[in-house]
Amino acid sequence: MRAKQILFVLLLVSILTACGGTEPTDIPAPTVVPSHTPQPPATAIPTSSTPLAILVLPADMDKTSFDLYQETVYDLAQTSGFRFQVRNVLTPEDLADPTLKVVIALPPDPGIASLAPTAPGVQFLAVNIPNLTAGGNVSVLAPDGQAELPAFLAGYTLAMLVEEYHLGMLYPEGDNDANRAVNAFNNGMRYYCGLCKTIYFSPIAYPTFLSIPPGENPDTYGGYANVLINDRDVDALYIYPSLASDDFLTYVGTQGVYLIGTVMPQQRPGGWVMTITPDTIKAIQTSWSSMIAGQGGITVQSPLGIADVDPGILTPGKQRLVQGVLDDLLAGRILTSNP
């Protein structure tokens, strides 16, 4: 009996051993690949010792312009590791900050002429503020004084827009700059149209010009415009900037012609194609590197830009052509004195 029990135990052990199997040794253990999460780049955290730039803007500036100036200078400051603040006025207390390095101010004048000498370590840029001259730590961004480039571009653009090149220009008699603008306007039209051959015979040579004598009452300017529009069949008009008051441009806008100017009235006139205006934003951007390097006392000339475009008149494709001509003018690849 005891022998049978021993045999039974041995049999049970052999069965269990056969069913259990052996652990495989030829399958490699899984390898754990460590994950790597890229860390965000280090961002400089402004401190009380970080250089400071202040932008001075009038409180009543329109929101679009306010936001554009603020964004422009903010981006420049961030790129250069500066802190940035906006003020509506500039006080001696602001200038007492030892970290202040740059002040950019727009009209009205916050008193730069008296404040700048008290802060020789600060570079000031006065943007279109009258009666300020560059010198010391004050740089001046002056309004664009070029007469020929806007006239050339206006002649080119208007020739693109009207049939038979019925263009006209009003200018002040006896003004040498205006005389050069007359030549540039003519050359701008010729640059677009070559020989400017027309289908129908006309006794009037286009572009046609009319000068306004010095001392003429501005209330009579509308009559001069009517001579061009009605008597000389002008469909598009460029008015020299010194003649272009808001009231005059508004009146001409009611006469059914296209208009291009260097300043658009607050109320857009009828037929206003675009404004050829100094690009103040670009001028600030190009001046920034000199200011943060401590270089001042210079006069900055704003390059020209195109604004207030009516896409219903000047379509995007035509605007690209106009912009290309402007770029070539600014680069000196086109001369306004020779088409």
Protein Blocks (a to p, Z undefined) as FASTA:
>chain_A
ZZmmmmmmmmmmmmmmmmnopadfkbccddddddddddddddddddfklccddddddfkb
cfklmmmmmmmmmmmmmmnopacdddfbdcfklmmpmkbmbdcdddddehlmmmmmmmmm
bccddehiahiacehjbccddddfbfklmmmmmmmmmmmmpghhiacddddehiaklmmm
mmmmmmmmmmmnonopafbdcfbdcdddddddehiafklmmmmmmmmmmmnopabdcddf
klmcfklmmmmmmnopacddfbdcfbacehiabdcdddfklmmmmmmmmmmnopghiacd
dddddehiafklmgfklmmmmmmmmmmmmnopacfkbZZ
